[in-house]
Each structure stands twice: as structure tokens, then as C-alpha cells.
Amino acid sequence: MQIAYSEAAERNKHPILEKLQPLLATCKSVLEIGSGTGQHAVYFAHAIPHLKWQPTELPENLPQLCAQCRQYPSDNLAAPIALDINDVQWPATQPDAVFSANILHIIHWPLVCRFFVQVGKLLPKNGICCTYGPFNLNGRYTSESNAQFDNWLKCRDPESGIRDLADLRCQAEKCGLLLQEDDQMPANNRMIVWRKFSPVEPE
Ligand SMILES: C[S@@+](CC[C@H](N)C(=O)[O-])C[C@H]1O[C@@H](n2cnc3c(N)ncnc32)[C@H](O)[C@@H]1O
């Protein structure tokens, strides 16, 4: 099988890695949602060897992801598994971190809500969830190119589109995930970091 290739993933993988390295420094195991071509998974697993990296994809897209992971193996890169955000039961993994790039503007809003519900259930206290992609702030696009991209997305699928950080925050908080960081990234993207809420234990 020919190895799938994404120009965008190739461009953004290093800036994302630099952002993830300190965030995941004390984590042990990452579940990646919607790994796509697998370029991120193989690059990050190789660069952060202390982490177990678990790539996932929709069942129909698994063969291309598996081919990439076979081509560029690492001891800490797990064999890709099927995961549809819509699944009632997610695979039995016990990650302390979740990473997902360029998904929340692709899936429909009810699925975005499901993403946070499932991640909130999956992560242990203080677990971290890193979501990368284009996001709106205060109801506004952060660039003209993002406005054009959103228009393109909605022509293709009216239920998709760039999400507003305030809407995501509201949904995430219902699922026990607090906004920890919102970092600007190249090409008008952002890394939004969520932390599983850990109530202070009474002494
Ligand atoms: C724009 S691509 C991003 C791929 C990769 N994360 C990247 O940044 O290059 C969106 C990905 O979301 C996956 N996807 C779409 N719907 C999904 C769902 N319901 N559950 C899991 N993944 C989904 C698609 O298969 C696709 O690989």
C-alpha cells in the first residue's frame, strides 16, 4: 500500500512537537484521536520515547495509518486501533493524555460534545487533553484565511466549521475538563490544553 501523505501534517509536526514535549513530560501514555495519515504519530513517538503513543482512526482509514506505522516503527508506538468518537464504548486504554489535531472543526457539534464526554470519562485526575487546530476567539475568526477555510468547510459540510473557544470551554467544563492553556501556533492555528479537574481533597 502507498504511504499516505499530508503536506499540512509535515509542515506543522515540528511546531506541535515543541509544544507537546513540555506538556507531556510527566505523562506515560497518549491516546491520539483521528491520527489521519499517521505522520504525527510516528514523528512524536520517535521524538518522545518515554511515552507510549496509541494512534487511532475510523475503521475505514486504519489501513493507511497502519501502513505508515509499519514503515516508521518505534518501540513505544502501539499498533493503531479503530476508534470512532461516536462509539458508545471507546477501546479499553488507560491513557493519562489525549492528543487530537484538526478534528473539532471536521466533526459535527454533537460529536464534539461526545469527544469531551468520552475524554472526561477516560482521563484520570490531572490528565491532560491537547487539541490542535484552527479555533475562533470571542465569536471572531483569528485571521482572514481562517474565515475562508471555514467557508470552504461549510460548503463541503454545513455541520462542520471552526469552533469557538468559549463554546468548547462550556462543553469541556461540563465534562470535568478545565481550560489550562490557549497557545497561538503557526498558520493561525492554536494548541488548546485541557486538564481533568481534580477537586482539592479535604485535609
Ligand atoms: C483533517 S483530518 C486530521 C488528521 C490528523 N490528525 C492531522 O492533523 O493531520 C481529520 C481526521 O478525523 C478523522 N475523523 C473524522 N470523523 C471521525 C470520528 N467520528 N471519529 C474519529 N476520527 C474521525 C478522519 O478520518 C480524519 O483522519
The ligand as a Gaussian input file, in Angstrom:
#p B3LYP/6-31G(d) Opt

LIG

0 1
 C       -8.386000      16.771000       8.958000
 S       -8.037000      15.116000       9.339000
 C       -6.760000      15.318000      10.560000
 C       -5.795000      14.155000      10.588000
 C       -4.586000      14.345000      11.506000
 N       -4.974000      14.401000      12.900000
 C       -3.799000      15.569000      11.106000
 O       -3.832000      16.580000      11.810000
 O       -3.136000      15.501000      10.064000
 C       -9.446000      14.635000      10.282000
 C       -9.412000      13.190000      10.712000
 O      -10.523000      12.937000      11.561000
 C      -10.934000      11.623000      11.349000
 N      -12.327000      11.504000      11.818000
 C      -13.446000      12.020000      11.243000
 N      -14.526000      11.674000      11.937000
 C      -14.101000      10.933000      12.989000
 C      -14.773000      10.262000      14.048000
 N      -16.098000      10.268000      14.150000
 N      -14.018000       9.584000      14.948000
 C      -12.680000       9.535000      14.837000
 N      -11.988000      10.154000      13.842000
 C      -12.700000      10.831000      12.932000
 C      -10.804000      11.452000       9.841000
 O      -10.747000      10.101000       9.473000
 C       -9.515000      12.201000       9.560000
 O       -8.386000      11.363000       9.583000

